Amino acid sequence: MSIEGDARREWTDWLGIAAALAASTGLVWLASRDPVLTAVFTGGLLVFVVVFATMALRRAVETAQDFAMPDWSVTVAAIERPDTAVAVADRAGRLVCANARYREWLGAAHAPPRAAPGDAAGGGVGEALANAARAAWRDGRATIESLDSPVADGPSLWRVEVERAGRGEDHLIWRFVPDTADDPVAELVRRLDGKAGRTLAKAGISAALVDPDGIIRAASAGFAERATGDPFIDTTGQEFVSLLHQDEDGRIAWASEGEGGPLLTLYYIPIADPDTGKDPDPETTPSLLLVADAGIGVGGGNDQGAAAVPHLESMLGQLPLGLAMANRDGRLLFANPAFMRAAGREGQVPPTYPTDLVVREDKRALSEAVRRFGQGPATAGDIAIRLNAQPDDPVSLSLAGVRGLGEPAVLLGLTDTSEETRLRRQVAQATKMQAVGQLAGGVAHDFNNVLTAIMGTCDLMLMRHTPGDSDYDDIQQIRANSNRAAALTRQLLAFSRQQTLRPEVIQLPDIVSETSHMLKRLVGERIRFEVTHDRDLGSVRADPQQLGQVIMNLVVNARDAIHARGDGKGHIAIRTRRVSVAEVRAMRSEIIPAGEYTALVVEDDGGGIPPEHLGKIFEPFFTTKEQGKGTGLGLSTVYGIVKQSGGFIFADSEAGKGTRFTVYLPVFHVPSGSAPSAPVAEVRHEWAGGGRILLVEDEDPVRLIAERALSRQGYEVVAARDGEEGLDHVANGGVFDLVVSDVVMPSMDGPTMAREIRKVAPAMPLLFMSGYAEEQLRKEIGIERAWFMPKPFSVQQLSEKVGEVLALSAE
């Protein structure tokens, strides 16, 4: 009837649409009399009708699919469970489908709550189910925690869950879950026969479940072996006390091991349901008996030790000392935070064994030491180990045997030496640099004597040759190479802080500005060069030329680092900034004393310096450049100039991101009431007359060259091979206008000779020749009216210096 009515209504609707279409077309024709317009209008309406009909047909199909009868066989298969009764009911309370367990327990005639037999609607079960259904329809879900079941063959208690579901939420899903209480005794029997029993046996604990009458119901793995000596004997059904032996003092042991066997500790645990809240009945409740050697106990020790260990851990955990405890088998029982911090694993969980903290080569030694201190008498000692966190620096680990806490243990002590290690490295580095500096200074001093002889010989030969001679160009080449060698020795002296500096009070930005034009040409167009300065920078006292050399070397190194990266593009930045006392203190550096500094920062974005090379970059002749592209003296020269100027230099680098060099120069404070003196123009002193000169030099080539050079200038020269011979010339009545002497000589050095000469001739002027720094020599010698000339020098420089000293001494 309804299907025929729906079809009749659909045909009526379509006839109405066709009549409306024809009427609309007629109205358009009457209004316009235009056949084209009428045809277009009619076509548009037809397209609209076709689209509308298609959509309506599709929706009708979907609606028919929605209202199609579901396939309940799939649902039944999905809810099929062996331990739960599941049923689906509609809004009218009719049973739609149910699984096999529901049909077995409650039948297939009715859905809940009418499914309870003999309790249709008025009993307790039916009323509880009806209340749950109303709550589910209202709230979407309801639960009955425990429901008595009137079913004879099913479970006595149910847990009922009701849930509203379906597309229109017009169905209820019922779940009846049997509420069975756990049987702790049965569960324990199963556990003792499984892994739990084997685990207890491995720990040296034997477990047995004993009935109130003393008969063994179940035993753990290993119980039979300790009780009877045979692991394959079944002890079930035997009397528990028959397996034990008790002496006169009430101490117990295994009967199978005789009177000489180890004493045992027995733990008695009644087995009852803890959820009932009732005290166990000793006449009906079985007991779990744990048997362990008296030295082991439950919890890792005897009763006294088990109670003491937690308190000991709590106390040691608060101490700042690194302490840990291991048993005699080498297992780490606990470790306090200070111990883990000292081991380089701050905040991490302690490992299983202390040997996990050391390098592979030291594992065996540590393991044997722990075993020795754990098994022997209570003694203490130390062992040197290398931690995984710092494998290059051995540390001392203290060990002490601990007794009286149950099982013997070993107390481990480790001190956090990270700060000490850092300071030790700094001291070692400083000592190494000082030793290398002394070696470099000594080599440079001896090499300067050789260069002085070579350069002097070239000067004398050039006096006999004129440009155009066959040997003139060769001699010039020899002299040019000698000058290059002299530059290398100056770099060595700069590193060893033994070069001659002429410090002035200067502003660091002025030096940077003077060298920036040259630096821009050095770095090239592909590298972006940037210079920035802070305001209110303090003045520094340094040699302007040497400070310019520092900037030049740092920038050249930065350029080479960028080029080594491959593309040749990069960025170099030079910055000067003010460093206050507070900033220095915040650095917490053990090297820089508190004070005000002006910092020079040279930073690049090159490839960076590998960590293994960072500690060696200031050493002379150390370079990572290709052979022939660097002498390895650039940064060593920088280091020496900065240190000789009273400053500090640090390098920070990260592989792939670049390097930053920071130079800290102390701010020079002008004394109150005085102004910084302007540089005085050098005054040339001419000496027109000759004179008698005592020349003292232990190096034969240098002495011969100096003697010939001074003799050619009209001086009368008396030469001496060492200080004693020179002193004899003066003591024997020799009269001289000037003494020219080397500083370092065997037997008697130059300063000692000069002091003895001053006793005879107090006004005698002195000119010292040396490759060491002038300021250093002045402080060490402390002789007035003494002048200095650095080696190597040319013939002309020697003649001019001698004339200048004679002129000054004559004033």
C-alpha positions in Angstrom: 0.0 0.0 0.0 2.8 2.5 1.0 4.9 1.5 -2.0 2.0 2.1 -4.5 1.3 5.4 -2.8 4.9 6.5 -3.0 5.0 5.6 -6.8 1.7 7.4 -7.4 3.0 10.5 -5.6 6.3 10.4 -7.6 4.3 10.3 -11.0 2.1 13.2 -9.8 5.2 15.3 -8.9 6.8 14.6 -12.3 3.5 15.6 -14.2 3.4 18.8 -12.1 7.0 19.6 -13.1 6.3 19.0 -16.8 3.2 21.2 -16.7 5.2 24.0 -15.0 7.9 23.6 -17.7 5.4 23.9 -20.5 3.7 26.9 -18.9 7.0 28.7 -18.4 8.0 28.1 -22.0 4.6 29.5 -23.2 4.9 32.6 -21.1 8.4 33.3 -22.5 7.1 32.9 -26.1 4.1 35.1 -25.5 6.3 37.8 -23.9 9.2 37.8 -26.4 8.0 36.2 -29.7 11.6 35.2 -30.1 12.1 31.5 -31.0 15.8 31.5 -30.1 15.2 33.0 -26.6 12.4 30.5 -26.0 14.6 27.6 -27.1 17.5 28.7 -24.8 15.1 29.1 -21.9 13.5 25.7 -22.5 17.0 24.0 -22.8 18.2 25.6 -19.5 15.1 24.3 -17.7 15.6 20.9 -19.1 19.2 20.8 -17.8 18.1 21.9 -14.4 15.4 19.2 -14.3 17.9 16.5 -15.3 20.4 17.5 -12.6 17.7 17.7 -10.0 16.3 14.3 -11.0 19.8 12.7 -10.9 20.5 14.0 -7.3 17.0 12.9 -6.2 17.6 9.4 -7.6 21.0 9.1 -5.8 19.6 10.2 -2.5 16.7 7.8 -2.8 19.2 4.9 -3.4 21.2 6.0 -0.3 18.1 6.2 1.8 17.0 2.8 0.6 20.5 1.4 1.6 20.2 3.1 5.0 17.0 1.5 5.7 18.0 -1.9 4.4 18.0 -4.7 7.0 21.4 -5.1 8.7 23.3 -8.4 8.4 23.1 -9.6 12.1 25.2 -12.7 11.4 28.3 -10.4 11.2 27.4 -8.8 14.5 26.9 -12.2 16.2 30.3 -13.3 15.0 31.9 -10.1 16.3 30.4 -10.5 19.8 31.1 -14.2 20.2 33.2 -14.6 23.4 33.6 -17.7 25.6 33.7 -15.8 28.9 31.1 -13.1 28.4 27.4 -13.1 27.6 26.6 -10.4 25.0 23.1 -9.4 23.7 21.7 -6.5 21.6 18.2 -5.2 22.2 16.2 -2.5 20.4 14.3 0.4 21.8 11.1 -1.7 22.2 13.1 -4.2 24.5 13.2 -6.9 21.9 16.2 -9.2 21.6 17.9 -8.5 18.2 20.9 -10.9 18.5 22.9 -12.7 21.1 26.1 -14.8 21.3 26.2 -18.4 22.4 27.2 -17.7 26.0 24.1 -15.5 26.5 21.8 -18.1 25.0 23.4 -20.7 27.3 23.0 -18.7 30.5 19.9 -16.6 29.8 18.2 -18.2 26.8 17.1 -16.7 23.5 13.5 -15.8 24.4 13.9 -12.4 25.9 16.2 -9.5 26.2 17.2 -8.1 29.6 15.7 -7.3 32.0 12.9 -9.8 31.2 15.6 -12.5 30.6 15.9 -13.3 34.4 14.0 -16.6 34.9 11.3 -16.4 37.5 12.1 -12.8 38.1 10.3 -11.1 35.3 10.0 -7.6 36.5 9.4 -7.4 40.2 12.4 -9.2 41.7 15.8 -7.8 42.7 17.6 -9.0 39.6 14.9 -7.7 37.2 14.6 -4.4 39.0 18.4 -3.9 38.9 18.5 -4.7 35.2 15.6 -2.3 34.5 17.3 0.5 36.4 20.5 -0.1 34.4 18.6 0.0 31.1 16.9 3.3 32.0 20.3 4.8 33.0 21.8 3.6 29.7 19.1 5.2 27.6 19.5 8.4 29.6 23.3 8.6 30.0 24.6 6.3 27.3 26.2 3.8 29.7 25.5 2.0 32.9 27.2 -0.6 35.1 26.2 -3.1 37.8 29.4 -4.1 39.7 28.0 -7.2 41.3 24.7 -8.8 40.5 23.4 -12.0 42.0 22.4 -14.4 39.3 19.3 -16.6 39.6 20.6 -18.9 36.9 21.4 -22.3 38.3 23.9 -23.5 35.8 25.7 -20.1 35.3 28.0 -18.0 37.4 26.7 -16.9 40.8 27.8 -13.3 40.4 27.8 -11.1 37.3 29.3 -7.8 36.4 26.8 -6.2 34.0 27.7 -3.4 31.5 25.0 -1.7 29.4 25.9 0.7 26.5 23.7 2.6 24.0 24.8 2.2 20.4 23.6 2.3 16.8 23.3 4.9 14.0 20.4 6.5 15.8 21.5 5.2 19.2 18.3 3.1 19.3 20.0 -0.2 20.5 21.4 -1.4 23.8 24.4 -3.7 24.1 24.3 -5.9 27.2 27.5 -7.6 28.6 27.3 -10.1 31.4 30.9 -10.8 32.8 31.3 -13.5 35.4 32.6 -12.0 38.7 34.8 -14.7 40.0 37.0 -14.0 43.1 40.8 -14.7 42.7 42.2 -17.7 44.5 45.6 -16.5 45.9 46.6 -20.0 46.9 46.0 -21.4 43.4 47.8 -18.5 41.9 50.8 -18.9 44.3 51.0 -22.7 43.5 51.2 -21.8 39.8 53.9 -19.2 40.4 56.1 -21.4 42.5 56.1 -23.9 39.7 57.1 -21.3 37.2 59.7 -18.5 36.7 59.0 -17.0 40.1 60.2 -20.1 41.8 63.3 -20.3 39.6 64.1 -16.7 40.4 63.9 -17.3 44.1 66.1 -20.3 43.8 68.7 -18.4 41.9 68.8 -15.8 44.7 69.4 -18.5 47.3 65.9 -18.5 48.7 63.8 -21.7 48.9 60.0 -21.3 49.0 57.3 -23.8 49.9 53.5 -23.5 50.3 52.5 -25.4 53.4 49.0 -26.3 54.6 47.9 -25.7 58.2 48.7 -29.3 59.1 52.3 -28.9 58.0 52.1 -30.8 54.7 53.8 -29.2 51.7 51.3 -28.4 49.0 53.8 -26.9 46.5 57.5 -25.9 46.4 59.7 -23.7 44.3 62.4 -24.9 42.0 65.5 -25.6 44.0 63.6 -26.4 47.2 64.0 -30.1 46.7 67.7 -29.8 45.9 68.4 -27.9 49.2 66.0 -30.1 51.2 66.9 -33.5 49.9 70.0 -33.1 47.8 68.2 -34.3 44.7 66.4 -31.8 42.5 64.2 -34.5 41.0 62.5 -35.6 44.2 58.9 -34.4 44.6 58.5 -32.9 48.1 54.7 -32.4 47.7 52.9 -34.2 50.5 55.8 -34.4 52.9 56.0 -32.8 56.3 57.8 -29.5 56.2 59.5 -29.9 59.6 60.9 -33.3 58.7 63.2 -31.6 56.2 64.8 -29.3 58.8 67.1 -29.9 61.8 67.1 -27.9 65.0 69.9 -27.7 67.5 69.8 -27.0 71.3 69.9 -23.3 70.8 66.8 -23.3 68.5 68.8 -22.6 65.3 67.7 -24.5 62.3 69.5 -26.0 59.3 68.7 -28.4 56.5 68.4 -32.0 57.7 70.1 -33.2 54.5 73.2 -31.1 55.2 73.7 -32.3 58.8 74.8 -30.4 61.8 77.7 -28.7 60.0 75.4 -27.2 57.4 74.8 -23.4 57.2 72.2 -21.9 59.5 68.9 -20.9 58.0 66.5 -18.0 58.5 62.8 -18.9 58.2 60.1 -16.3 57.1 56.4 -17.2 57.7 53.8 -15.5 55.5 50.1 -16.5 55.8 48.3 -16.7 52.5 44.8 -15.1 52.6 42.7 -12.8 50.4 43.8 -9.3 51.2 40.6 -7.8 49.9 38.3 -9.4 52.5 39.7 -7.3 55.3 39.5 -10.3 57.7 42.4 -11.8 59.7 43.5 -15.2 58.3 42.4 -18.2 60.2 45.4 -20.3 61.2 43.4 -23.5 61.1 42.4 -23.1 57.5 44.9 -20.7 55.9 48.0 -22.2 54.2 51.4 -20.4 54.7 54.2 -19.4 52.4 57.6 -20.3 54.1 60.8 -18.7 52.7 64.0 -20.4 53.7 67.4 -18.6 53.2 70.9 -18.8 54.6 71.3 -16.7 57.7 73.8 -14.5 56.0 71.6 -13.6 53.1 68.1 -12.9 54.4 65.3 -11.2 52.5 66.3 -7.9 51.0 70.0 -8.5 50.7 71.1 -9.1 54.4 70.1 -10.2 57.8 67.5 -8.5 59.8 69.9 -5.9 61.2 71.5 -5.3 57.9 68.2 -5.0 56.0 67.1 -2.4 58.4 70.4 -0.5 58.3 71.0 -0.4 54.5 68.1 2.0 53.6 69.2 4.4 56.4 72.8 4.2 55.1 71.8 4.9 51.6 69.7 7.9 52.8 72.7 9.3 54.7 75.3 8.8 52.0 73.0 10.2 49.4 73.1 13.6 51.0 76.9 13.8 51.3 78.9 15.9 48.8 81.5 13.1 48.5 81.1 10.6 45.7 80.2 7.3 47.4 78.8 4.0 46.1 78.5 0.5 47.4 79.0 -2.8 45.6 78.5 -6.4 46.8 81.3 -8.9 46.7 80.2 -10.1 43.3 80.8 -6.7 41.8 77.2 -5.5 41.4 76.6 -1.9 42.2 74.0 -1.7 45.1 73.7 2.1 45.0 75.5 5.3 44.1 74.9 8.8 45.4 74.5 11.8 43.0 78.0 13.0 43.8 79.5 9.7 42.7 77.7 9.8 39.4 78.7 13.4 38.9 82.3 12.5 39.5 82.0 9.6 37.1 80.8 12.0 34.4 77.2 10.7 34.4 75.4 13.3 36.3 71.6 12.8 36.4 71.8 9.2 34.9 70.8 6.0 36.5 73.7 4.1 38.2 74.9 1.2 36.0 74.7 -2.5 37.1 78.4 -2.9 37.7 81.0 -0.2 38.6 83.2 -1.6 35.8 80.7 -0.1 33.3 82.1 3.3 34.3 85.7 2.7 33.3 87.5 2.0 30.0 87.9 -1.5 28.7 91.5 -1.8 29.7 90.7 -1.1 33.4 87.6 -3.3 33.8 89.5 -6.4 34.9 91.7 -4.5 37.4 88.6 -2.9 39.0 86.6 -6.1 39.1 89.5 -8.0 40.9 89.9 -5.1 43.3 86.2 -5.1 44.3 86.3 -8.9 44.7 89.5 -8.7 46.8 88.2 -6.1 49.2 84.7 -7.8 49.4 86.0 -11.2 50.3 89.0 -10.4 52.5 89.3 -8.5 55.8 87.9 -5.0 56.2 90.7 -3.0 54.7 91.0 0.1 52.5 93.0 1.1 49.5 93.2 3.0 46.2 93.3 2.1 42.6 94.0 4.3 39.5 91.3 4.0 36.9 90.3 5.8 33.7 86.7 6.7 33.3 84.8 6.5 30.1 83.9 10.2 30.5 87.6 11.2 30.5 89.7 8.3 29.3 92.9 10.4 29.0 93.1 11.4 32.7 93.5 8.7 35.4 91.6 9.2 38.6 91.9 7.6 42.0 89.1 5.3 43.2 89.1 4.5 46.9 87.9 1.0 48.1 87.0 -0.1 51.6 85.6 -3.4 52.8 82.4 -3.0 54.7 81.3 -5.6 57.4 78.4 -5.7 59.8 75.6 -4.9 57.2 74.8 -8.5 56.3 76.6 -9.7 53.2 80.1 -8.2 52.9 80.2 -5.2 50.7 82.7 -2.7 49.3 82.4 1.1 49.7 83.7 3.0 46.7 84.8 6.6 46.8 85.3 8.9 43.8 86.0 12.6 43.9 84.8 15.0 41.3 88.1 16.1 39.7 86.8 17.9 36.6 87.9 21.3 37.9 91.2 19.9 39.1 91.7 18.3 35.7 91.0 21.5 33.9 93.4 23.4 36.1 96.0 20.7 35.7 95.7 20.9 31.9 96.0 24.6 32.0 99.1 24.4 34.2 100.6 21.7 32.0 99.9 23.8 28.9 101.4 26.9 30.4 104.5 24.9 31.5 104.8 23.3 28.1 104.5 26.7 26.4 107.1 28.2 28.8 109.5 25.3 28.1 109.0 25.6 24.4 109.5 29.4 24.7 112.8 29.0 26.5 113.9 26.5 23.8 112.8 28.8 21.0 114.6 31.8 22.6 117.8 29.8 23.0 117.7 28.6 19.4 116.9 32.1 18.2 119.8 33.6 20.2 122.3 31.1 18.8 121.0 31.5 15.3 121.2 35.3 15.6 125.0 34.9 16.1 125.2 32.9 12.9 123.0 35.4 11.0 125.1 38.4 12.3 128.2 36.8 10.9 126.5 36.1 7.5 125.0 39.5 7.2 128.2 41.2 8.3 130.2 39.3 5.8 127.8 40.2 3.0 128.0 43.9 4.0 131.8 43.8 3.9 131.8 42.0 0.5 129.3 44.5 -0.9 131.7 47.3 0.0 134.2 45.8 -2.4 131.7 45.2 -5.2 129.5 47.6 -7.1 126.3 47.0 -9.0 127.1 45.3 -12.3 129.8 43.0 -10.9 129.4 39.3 -11.5 129.2 38.6 -7.7 127.1 41.6 -6.7 123.7 39.9 -7.4 124.7 36.7 -5.6 125.8 38.6 -2.5 122.5 40.6 -2.5 120.6 37.3 -2.7 122.5 35.9 0.3 121.8 39.0 2.3 118.0 38.9 1.3 117.8 35.3 2.5 119.6 36.3 5.7 117.0 39.0 6.3 114.3 36.4 5.9 116.0 34.2 8.4 116.3 37.1 10.8 112.5 37.7 10.5 112.0 34.1 11.5 114.2 34.5 14.6 112.3 37.6 15.5 109.1 35.5 15.5 110.7 32.9 17.7 111.8 35.6 20.1 108.3 37.1 20.0 106.9 33.7 21.0 109.4 33.3 23.8 108.7 36.9 24.9 112.3 37.9 24.4 112.1 40.4 21.6 112.7 44.1 22.0 109.4 46.0 22.3 108.9 49.8 22.3 105.6 50.2 24.1 103.4 53.3 23.9 100.1 54.3 25.4 97.7 53.9 22.4 94.1 53.4 21.5 93.3 50.0 20.0 90.9 51.4 17.3 93.7 53.6 16.0 95.9 50.5 15.3 93.1 48.7 13.7 92.3 51.7 11.4 96.0 51.9 10.3 96.1 48.3 9.2 92.5 48.0 7.9 93.4 49.3 4.4 96.1 46.7 4.0 93.9 44.0 5.5 91.2 44.6 2.9 93.6 44.0 0.1 94.9 40.9 1.8 91.5 39.2 2.3 90.3 40.0 -1.3 86.9 41.0 -2.7 85.1 37.7 -2.1 85.4 37.9 1.7 83.3 40.5 3.5 85.4 42.5 5.9 83.8 44.2 8.8 85.2 46.4 11.6 83.3 47.7 14.6 84.3 49.5 17.8 82.8 50.0 21.2 82.6 53.4 22.8 84.7 54.6 25.8 87.5 52.1 25.2 90.4 52.3 27.7 94.0 53.0 26.5 96.5 50.2 26.4 100.3 50.1 26.6 101.8 48.1 23.8 104.2 48.4 20.8 102.1 49.7 17.9 104.1 47.9 15.3 104.0 44.6 17.1 100.2 45.0 17.8 99.7 45.6 14.1 101.6 42.4 13.4 99.2 40.6 15.8 96.1 41.9 13.9 97.8 41.1 10.5 98.6 37.5 11.5 95.1 36.8 12.9 93.3 38.2 9.8 95.6 36.2 7.5 94.9 33.0 9.4 91.1 33.8 9.1 91.5 34.3 5.4 93.3 31.0 4.9 90.7 29.2 7.0 87.9 30.5 4.7 89.9 29.6 1.5 90.5 26.1 2.9 86.8 25.6 3.0 86.7 25.6 -0.8 84.4 28.3 -2.1 86.5 31.3 -1.1 83.5 33.3 0.2 83.1 34.2 3.8 83.1 36.8 6.5 85.8 38.2 8.8 84.9 40.6 11.6 87.2 42.7 13.8 85.7 44.1 16.9 87.0 46.1 19.8 85.0 46.1 23.0 85.3 47.2 26.6 85.5 44.5 29.3 84.6 45.6 32.8 85.7 44.1 36.1 82.3 42.5 36.6 82.5 40.8 33.2 85.9 39.4 34.1 84.7 38.1 37.4 81.6 36.5 35.7 84.0 34.6 33.4 85.4 32.7 36.5 88.7 32.3 34.7 91.7 31.1 36.6 94.0 32.8 34.1 92.7 36.4 33.7 93.0 38.5 36.9 90.2 40.8 37.8 90.5 44.2 36.1 89.5 46.4 33.2 90.5 45.3 29.7 90.2 46.3 26.1 89.4 43.3 24.0 90.3 42.7 20.3 88.1 40.1 18.7 88.9 38.5 15.3 86.2 36.2 14.1 85.7 34.2 10.8 83.2 31.7 9.5 85.8 29.3 8.1 86.0 25.6 8.6 87.1 25.9 12.2 89.9 24.2 14.2 89.6 20.5 15.1 89.4 19.9 18.9 92.5 17.8 18.9 94.5 20.7 17.4 93.0 23.5 19.4 95.5 23.1 22.3 98.5 23.2 20.0 97.9 26.2 17.7 100.1 28.6 19.7 103.1 26.2 19.6 105.9 27.2 17.2 106.2 25.2 13.9 102.8 23.6 14.4 100.6 24.1 11.4 97.7 22.4 9.6 98.4 24.0 6.3 99.9 22.2 3.4 103.7 22.0 3.1 105.2 25.2 1.9 102.2 27.4 2.7 103.0 28.2 6.4 105.9 28.2 8.8 103.8 27.6 11.9 105.1 30.7 13.6 102.2 33.1 12.9 100.1 32.3 15.9 103.1 31.6 18.1 104.3 35.2 17.3 100.9 36.5 18.2 101.0 34.6 21.5 104.4 35.9 22.4 103.6 39.6 21.6 100.3 39.5 23.5 101.9 37.8 26.6 104.9 40.2 26.5 102.5 43.1 26.4 100.8 41.8 29.6 97.7 40.5 27.8 95.9 37.2 27.2 94.7 35.5 24.1 92.0 32.7 23.8 90.8 30.8 20.8 87.2 29.4 20.5 86.3 27.3 17.6 83.6 24.9 16.4 84.2 22.6 13.4 82.3 23.8 10.4 81.2 27.1 11.9 84.4 29.2 12.3 86.9 30.4 14.8 87.0 33.4 17.2 90.3 34.8 18.7 90.0 37.2 21.6 92.9 39.3 22.9 92.5 40.9 26.3 94.9 43.9 26.9 94.9 45.5 30.3 93.7 49.1 30.4 96.5 51.5 31.1 95.6 54.1 33.8 97.5 57.3 33.7 98.6 58.4 37.2 96.6 61.2 38.6 98.0 64.7 38.0 99.9 63.7 34.9 99.1 63.5 31.3 100.2 60.8 28.8 103.4 62.0 27.2 103.5 62.3 23.5 106.0 60.3 21.6 109.3 62.2 21.4 110.9 62.4 18.0 114.0 60.4 17.8 117.2 62.6 18.0 120.2 61.5 15.9 123.5 61.9 17.7 126.5 62.1 15.4 130.0 61.1 16.5 132.8 62.7 14.4 135.9 61.5 16.2 137.4 58.0 16.6 138.0 56.2 19.8 139.3 53.1 21.5 136.9 50.2 21.8 137.0 47.0 23.8 135.1 44.3 21.9 134.2 41.2 23.9 132.4 38.3 22.0 132.8 34.6 22.4 131.6 33.8 18.8 134.6 34.0 16.5 132.7 34.9 13.3 130.7 37.7 15.1 133.8 39.0 16.7 135.8 39.1 13.5 133.0 40.8 11.6 132.5 43.4 14.3 136.2 44.1 14.6 136.6 44.6 10.9 133.5 46.8 10.7 134.6 49.1 13.5 138.2 49.2 12.3 137.0 50.4 8.9 135.2 53.3 10.6 138.4 54.5 12.2 138.1 53.0 15.6 140.9 51.3 17.5 139.6 47.9 18.4 140.9 45.6 21.1 139.1 42.1 20.9 138.6 39.6 23.7 137.3 36.1 23.5 135.3 36.1 26.8 134.6 38.2 29.9 137.7 37.3 31.8 140.0 38.3 29.0 138.1 41.6 28.6 138.3 42.3 32.3 142.1 41.7 32.2 142.5 44.4 29.5 140.9 47.0 31.7 142.5 45.7 34.9 146.0 45.9 33.3 145.6 49.6 32.7 143.9 49.6 29.4 142.0 52.8 28.6 138.9 52.5 26.5 136.2 54.9 25.3 133.5 52.2 25.0 133.0 48.5 25.9 131.0 46.5 23.3 130.1 43.1 24.8 127.9 40.1 24.3 125.6 39.2 27.1 125.7 35.4 27.2 129.3 34.1 27.3 130.9 31.1 29.0 132.9 31.4 32.2 132.1 35.1 32.8 129.1 36.7 31.1 128.8 40.3 29.9 127.0 41.8 32.9 129.3 40.3 35.4 132.3 41.6 33.5 130.7 45.0 33.2 130.2 45.3 37.0 133.9 44.4 37.6 135.0 47.0 35.0 132.8 49.7 36.7 134.8 49.1 39.8 137.9 50.1 38.0 136.3 52.7 35.6 133.0 53.9 37.0 132.2 56.1 34.1 132.9 53.5 31.4 129.9 53.4 28.8 128.7 49.9 27.9 127.0 48.6 24.8 125.5 45.1 25.0 124.8 43.0 22.0 122.0 40.4 22.5 119.2 38.6 20.8 117.0 38.9 24.0 114.5 41.7 24.8 115.9 45.0 25.9 113.5 45.5 28.7 114.1 42.1 30.1 117.9 42.6 30.0 117.6 46.0 31.7 115.6 44.5 34.5 118.0 41.6 34.9 121.3 43.5 34.6 120.3 46.8 36.4 123.4 48.7 35.2 123.3 52.5 34.5 124.7 54.1 31.4 124.3 50.8 29.4 122.9 50.6 25.9 121.6 47.6 24.0 121.7 46.5 20.4 119.6 43.5 19.2 121.1 40.8 17.0 121.3 40.2 14.1 122.7 43.5 12.9 124.4 44.8 9.9 127.8 46.5 9.6 126.1 49.9 9.1 123.8 49.4 12.1 126.7 48.5 14.4 128.7 51.5 13.3 125.8 53.9 13.8 125.0 52.5 17.2 128.6 52.8 18.4 128.7 56.4 17.2 125.4 57.2 18.9 126.6 55.7 22.2 129.9 57.6 22.1 128.1 60.8 21.3 125.6 60.4 24.2 128.4 59.4 26.7 130.4 62.5 25.7 127.5 64.9 26.5 
